[in-house]
Amino acid sequence: HGKLLRSLIIGAHFTELSLRHASNLRDADLLAIAPSLVAVRKLDISHCPYVSDDGIAGVLASCHGISSLRLERLPDLTGTLSFGSDGAPSGALTALTLLSVGMCPKLSSAALDYIREGARELRSLD
């Protein structure tokens, strides 16, 4: 499935992308397609059991203007995403207005507080 996904996405210019319920999606797949996601503003990676912080961090490194991010039911998401060397939240979060992280059992409230610091435009967190 990873090769098919890569062939469909690499080189395309999406502003919205839903990978919801892509049950075989892995961090390596997200890292491979991340450079092609620079124009994405709305992204849903919910219900993907093999996606963790590494895959999300790779996507956020490319998607600097993302406004809507749905990460529901990711069992390995802890919120320990890649941040700058000075500890400041990633610039990818500055345009974020909606973040949905429901049913992520390893996500701590401290991680959410840290994400909120960088997502100053955040209007909805669930």
Secondary structure, DSSP 8 states (H G I E B T S, - for coil): -HHHHHHHHTT---SEEE-TT-TT--HHHHHHHGGGGTT-SEEE-TT-TT-BHHHHHHHHHH-TT--EEE-TT-TB--S-----TTS---GGGTT--EEE-TT-TT--HHHHHHHHHH-TT--EE-
